[in-house]
Amino acid sequence: MLQFKEFVEEVCPECGKDHEGECATEAISHAKKLARRKANLLKTMKKYGDATKMGMDPAQVNQRRNRPTLKKR
């Protein structure tokens, strides 16, 4: 037997909620998440490696920048 909401409105068969367009409950695939994390890790490792080559102490490099810059002291 259909519930009242299902009878009156069309609900998403995947999540059971009423929404327009595509279902927002589709999760990012695990492989995409791992690829994004790996890309971020490689970018960070490159930044600290470049800082070492430039003669900076990697502990003093600003974490919020993409290129090696020293933290404010």
PyMOL commands that place a pseudoatom at each C-alpha (Angstrom):
pseudoatom trace, name=CA, resn=MET, resi=1, chain=A, elem=C, hetatm=0, pos=[0.000, 0.000, 0.000]
pseudoatom trace, name=CA, resn=LEU, resi=2, chain=A, elem=C, hetatm=0, pos=[1.315, 3.460, -0.907]
pseudoatom trace, name=CA, resn=GLN, resi=3, chain=A, elem=C, hetatm=0, pos=[1.836, 6.058, 1.764]
pseudoatom trace, name=CA, resn=PHE, resi=4, chain=A, elem=C, hetatm=0, pos=[-0.054, 9.331, 1.388]
pseudoatom trace, name=CA, resn=LYS, resi=5, chain=A, elem=C, hetatm=0, pos=[3.010, 11.310, 0.216]
pseudoatom trace, name=CA, resn=GLU, resi=6, chain=A, elem=C, hetatm=0, pos=[3.826, 8.718, -2.437]
pseudoatom trace, name=CA, resn=PHE, resi=7, chain=A, elem=C, hetatm=0, pos=[0.221, 8.762, -3.600]
pseudoatom trace, name=CA, resn=VAL, resi=8, chain=A, elem=C, hetatm=0, pos=[-0.013, 12.554, -3.863]
pseudoatom trace, name=CA, resn=GLU, resi=9, chain=A, elem=C, hetatm=0, pos=[3.495, 13.405, -5.115]
pseudoatom trace, name=CA, resn=GLU, resi=10, chain=A, elem=C, hetatm=0, pos=[6.152, 11.556, -6.979]
pseudoatom trace, name=CA, resn=VAL, resi=11, chain=A, elem=C, hetatm=0, pos=[9.076, 10.662, -4.746]
pseudoatom trace, name=CA, resn=CYS, resi=12, chain=A, elem=C, hetatm=0, pos=[12.566, 9.592, -5.682]
pseudoatom trace, name=CA, resn=PRO, resi=13, chain=A, elem=C, hetatm=0, pos=[12.745, 5.782, -5.878]
pseudoatom trace, name=CA, resn=GLU, resi=14, chain=A, elem=C, hetatm=0, pos=[16.368, 5.823, -4.661]
pseudoatom trace, name=CA, resn=CYS, resi=15, chain=A, elem=C, hetatm=0, pos=[16.065, 7.866, -1.463]
pseudoatom trace, name=CA, resn=GLY, resi=16, chain=A, elem=C, hetatm=0, pos=[12.301, 8.122, -0.923]
pseudoatom trace, name=CA, resn=LYS, resi=17, chain=A, elem=C, hetatm=0, pos=[12.350, 11.917, -0.693]
pseudoatom trace, name=CA, resn=ASP, resi=18, chain=A, elem=C, hetatm=0, pos=[10.548, 14.510, -2.763]
pseudoatom trace, name=CA, resn=HIS, resi=19, chain=A, elem=C, hetatm=0, pos=[12.992, 16.708, -4.680]
pseudoatom trace, name=CA, resn=GLU, resi=20, chain=A, elem=C, hetatm=0, pos=[13.391, 18.200, -8.131]
pseudoatom trace, name=CA, resn=GLY, resi=21, chain=A, elem=C, hetatm=0, pos=[16.135, 17.174, -10.546]
pseudoatom trace, name=CA, resn=GLU, resi=22, chain=A, elem=C, hetatm=0, pos=[18.763, 14.589, -9.770]
pseudoatom trace, name=CA, resn=CYS, resi=23, chain=A, elem=C, hetatm=0, pos=[19.058, 12.781, -6.481]
pseudoatom trace, name=CA, resn=ALA, resi=24, chain=A, elem=C, hetatm=0, pos=[21.497, 14.523, -4.137]
pseudoatom trace, name=CA, resn=THR, resi=25, chain=A, elem=C, hetatm=0, pos=[22.180, 11.353, -2.162]
pseudoatom trace, name=CA, resn=GLU, resi=26, chain=A, elem=C, hetatm=0, pos=[24.484, 9.981, -4.849]
pseudoatom trace, name=CA, resn=ALA, resi=27, chain=A, elem=C, hetatm=0, pos=[27.793, 9.753, -3.058]
pseudoatom trace, name=CA, resn=ILE, resi=28, chain=A, elem=C, hetatm=0, pos=[31.139, 10.487, -4.631]
pseudoatom trace, name=CA, resn=SER, resi=29, chain=A, elem=C, hetatm=0, pos=[32.701, 7.222, -5.619]
pseudoatom trace, name=CA, resn=HIS, resi=30, chain=A, elem=C, hetatm=0, pos=[35.478, 5.935, -3.432]
pseudoatom trace, name=CA, resn=ALA, resi=31, chain=A, elem=C, hetatm=0, pos=[37.929, 5.910, -6.348]
pseudoatom trace, name=CA, resn=LYS, resi=32, chain=A, elem=C, hetatm=0, pos=[37.306, 9.602, -7.092]
pseudoatom trace, name=CA, resn=LYS, resi=33, chain=A, elem=C, hetatm=0, pos=[37.800, 10.461, -3.433]
pseudoatom trace, name=CA, resn=LEU, resi=34, chain=A, elem=C, hetatm=0, pos=[41.098, 8.569, -3.310]
pseudoatom trace, name=CA, resn=ALA, resi=35, chain=A, elem=C, hetatm=0, pos=[42.290, 10.214, -6.534]
pseudoatom trace, name=CA, resn=ARG, resi=36, chain=A, elem=C, hetatm=0, pos=[41.486, 13.671, -5.141]
pseudoatom trace, name=CA, resn=ARG, resi=37, chain=A, elem=C, hetatm=0, pos=[43.353, 12.931, -1.899]
pseudoatom trace, name=CA, resn=LYS, resi=38, chain=A, elem=C, hetatm=0, pos=[46.358, 11.563, -3.795]
pseudoatom trace, name=CA, resn=ALA, resi=39, chain=A, elem=C, hetatm=0, pos=[46.495, 14.644, -6.030]
pseudoatom trace, name=CA, resn=ASN, resi=40, chain=A, elem=C, hetatm=0, pos=[46.435, 16.903, -2.972]
pseudoatom trace, name=CA, resn=LEU, resi=41, chain=A, elem=C, hetatm=0, pos=[49.171, 14.858, -1.293]
pseudoatom trace, name=CA, resn=LEU, resi=42, chain=A, elem=C, hetatm=0, pos=[51.400, 15.008, -4.382]
pseudoatom trace, name=CA, resn=LYS, resi=43, chain=A, elem=C, hetatm=0, pos=[50.896, 18.789, -4.627]
pseudoatom trace, name=CA, resn=THR, resi=44, chain=A, elem=C, hetatm=0, pos=[51.818, 19.212, -0.953]
pseudoatom trace, name=CA, resn=MET, resi=45, chain=A, elem=C, hetatm=0, pos=[54.875, 16.960, -1.212]
pseudoatom trace, name=CA, resn=LYS, resi=46, chain=A, elem=C, hetatm=0, pos=[56.066, 18.941, -4.234]
pseudoatom trace, name=CA, resn=LYS, resi=47, chain=A, elem=C, hetatm=0, pos=[55.654, 22.210, -2.326]
pseudoatom trace, name=CA, resn=TYR, resi=48, chain=A, elem=C, hetatm=0, pos=[57.775, 21.031, 0.601]
pseudoatom trace, name=CA, resn=GLY, resi=49, chain=A, elem=C, hetatm=0, pos=[60.326, 19.421, -1.730]
pseudoatom trace, name=CA, resn=ASP, resi=50, chain=A, elem=C, hetatm=0, pos=[60.675, 22.692, -3.645]
pseudoatom trace, name=CA, resn=ALA, resi=51, chain=A, elem=C, hetatm=0, pos=[61.114, 24.548, -0.347]
pseudoatom trace, name=CA, resn=THR, resi=52, chain=A, elem=C, hetatm=0, pos=[63.954, 22.232, 0.602]
pseudoatom trace, name=CA, resn=LYS, resi=53, chain=A, elem=C, hetatm=0, pos=[65.626, 22.767, -2.785]
pseudoatom trace, name=CA, resn=MET, resi=54, chain=A, elem=C, hetatm=0, pos=[65.292, 26.543, -2.304]
pseudoatom trace, name=CA, resn=GLY, resi=55, chain=A, elem=C, hetatm=0, pos=[67.077, 26.303, 1.039]
pseudoatom trace, name=CA, resn=MET, resi=56, chain=A, elem=C, hetatm=0, pos=[64.027, 26.880, 3.255]
pseudoatom trace, name=CA, resn=ASP, resi=57, chain=A, elem=C, hetatm=0, pos=[63.200, 24.827, 6.305]
pseudoatom trace, name=CA, resn=PRO, resi=58, chain=A, elem=C, hetatm=0, pos=[60.051, 22.822, 5.391]
pseudoatom trace, name=CA, resn=ALA, resi=59, chain=A, elem=C, hetatm=0, pos=[58.702, 23.364, 8.909]
pseudoatom trace, name=CA, resn=GLN, resi=60, chain=A, elem=C, hetatm=0, pos=[58.645, 27.122, 8.262]
pseudoatom trace, name=CA, resn=VAL, resi=61, chain=A, elem=C, hetatm=0, pos=[56.669, 26.920, 4.982]
pseudoatom trace, name=CA, resn=ASN, resi=62, chain=A, elem=C, hetatm=0, pos=[53.152, 28.378, 4.923]
pseudoatom trace, name=CA, resn=GLN, resi=63, chain=A, elem=C, hetatm=0, pos=[50.614, 25.535, 4.699]
pseudoatom trace, name=CA, resn=ARG, resi=64, chain=A, elem=C, hetatm=0, pos=[47.864, 27.560, 3.015]
pseudoatom trace, name=CA, resn=ARG, resi=65, chain=A, elem=C, hetatm=0, pos=[49.781, 28.440, -0.156]
pseudoatom trace, name=CA, resn=ASN, resi=66, chain=A, elem=C, hetatm=0, pos=[50.450, 26.317, -3.234]
pseudoatom trace, name=CA, resn=ARG, resi=67, chain=A, elem=C, hetatm=0, pos=[54.004, 27.532, -3.624]
pseudoatom trace, name=CA, resn=PRO, resi=68, chain=A, elem=C, hetatm=0, pos=[56.626, 27.593, -0.894]
pseudoatom trace, name=CA, resn=THR, resi=69, chain=A, elem=C, hetatm=0, pos=[56.498, 30.815, 1.099]
pseudoatom trace, name=CA, resn=LEU, resi=70, chain=A, elem=C, hetatm=0, pos=[57.773, 31.338, 4.617]
pseudoatom trace, name=CA, resn=LYS, resi=71, chain=A, elem=C, hetatm=0, pos=[55.358, 31.806, 7.491]
pseudoatom trace, name=CA, resn=LYS, resi=72, chain=A, elem=C, hetatm=0, pos=[55.095, 35.208, 9.129]
pseudoatom trace, name=CA, resn=ARG, resi=73, chain=A, elem=C, hetatm=0, pos=[57.124, 35.364, 12.282]
for i in range(1, 73): cmd.bond("trace and resi %d" % i, "trace and resi %d" % (i + 1))
show_as sticks, trace
zoom trace
